[in-house]
Amino acid sequence: MFHFRIINLSDGNQVIRRDLKTPYDALTPIQMVEYVEMDVQLTIMDIQKKKALRAQAESERRQEVLRNPLYRLACLCGLV
């Protein structure tokens, strides 16, 4: 079962709804290929999003350390 559904709009666009599920037996072979490709793309997007969030959290942590007055004092004394 796919954890998303591709919805075709009347103007020719497609929308992906992640709150709906699509069973395998409801798809034609051509639609199955399209859903498999979309599943791969969504997985890649999720991985990239997790990496970006991790990098942002690390950046925020570094800024907190740099703002710490004890860290600044240690830098002035040459300990760091």
Buried (B, 14 or more C-beta within 10 A) or exposed (E): EBEBBBEEEEEEEEEEEEEEEBEEEEBEEEEBEBBEEBEEEBEEEEEEEEEEEEEEEEEEEEEEEEEEEEBEEEEEEEEE
